[in-house]
Amino acid sequence: MLLHNEFKGASYRLANNWLQHVPLENFMYRPINYLEIGVFYGANAISVAGSTGITFTKPSGTQDNDLLVVGIYETDISPVTPSGWTQLIASTPRTGERLVVYYKIASSEPSSIGPFTSSASSMSFVGFISCYRGINTSTPIDVTASAGTAVTSGTTVTAPSVTTVTNNAWMLTVYGLRKSSNFSTPTGMTERVDYSDGAVATVALDDQLFATAGATGTKSSTTGATINFAQGISFGIAPQVTTTISPAALSTTLTGQSVTISN
C-alpha cells in the first residue's frame, strides 16, 4: 500500500499493508546539481564601412540571462568596449587590424545592440551577434579565448585547441579573413555564421558541444579564396548549473516493518 502525504510530495510504503506516520524530522533532504545543456538560439550579421562603429539587431527571441556573443573584424587597432560588455579577446590577424570577441549576459536588452566602436574616425566593421541559452550566468566563460597563428597564405586557418573544465561545455570558434570569401565548417562543429560584406572581410562562428571536459583539439577551416590575412579564435562557454532539493531515500525499522521514503 502506498500513501502520499503532505511532506513536499514524498511518500512512504510499509509491508503487510500496515501504515505508520513518519515524523517530518525523519525526512532527509539533499541538494542535487544538474548541468543543463546550453543551446544556440540565433544570430545576426552585418557590416558597415566608413563608420566609427557597428550596431547589431538583437537575435529574435533573446531573453534575460541568455549569453550574447559578438565577433567583429575591424580595420582598426583600438576597439572600444561598450558599457556592460566584456572584451574576451582582441587578436591581430594583420598589423593595424583586430578580430575582437565580446560577451554579455542579456538583461532587458534593446532591439538595437551597440554601437561597438573604434578610436578611429572612419573604419570598416564586419561582425555578428549570437545568442546561447542555458549558459552559466555567473561564470559564462568555461575556458578563456586563445588566438591561433595569423595566416598570410594558402586556404587553411586553424583555431587552437582549448581545454574545457566543465562537462557539457561548448567550444566556440571565431574566424576572420581580410577578404570577401567564405569559411568551411570545421570537422565535428556546426556553423552558425559565415558572413562577408562582399568587399573587405569575412567572419564565421562555429560551435561544438563537449559532453566530457578536456582538450577539444584544433579546429581548421578552409577559405573559398586564397588567404591574405586570417586568424582563428577558440574559447569555451559553460552550462548552467541548477540546484534542487530532493528527499533522500530513508530506510528505518518500526516494530519490525521496513519503511522507505521516495520522491
Summary of the structure (lengths in Angstrom):
residues: 263
radius of gyration: 25.2
end to end distance: 15.7
largest distance: 85.4
contacts: 870
relative contact order: 0.24
helix: 2%
strand: 56%
